[in-house]
């Protein structure tokens, strides 16, 4: 996206569609201070354990995600959010399809 953001309302669930055997992502904001990315995970997809140097907020928009943070498992459902702290290993699993909004703060 460009540096200039135009104000408009959008239905987040419509901005990224599910695709079989895939993780679909769409970057909504990409700034030096952080990013906002929309994801649609097909059932059976996952992000393997990794570490980020930044705090991140995950908001579940549809479905349910299994999120493991530093060895602790959380089932996060539609309408819920969880913070993934910086420098803590985390992974995401789609036992069923789900959509999430990821807000990563770099500053």
Secondary structure, DSSP 8 states (H G I E B T S, - for coil): --SS-------HHHHS---TT-EEEEEEEEETTEEEEEEEE-TT-EEEEE--SSEEEEEEEEEEEEEEETTEEEEEETT-EEEE-TTS-EEEE-SS-EEEEEEEE--
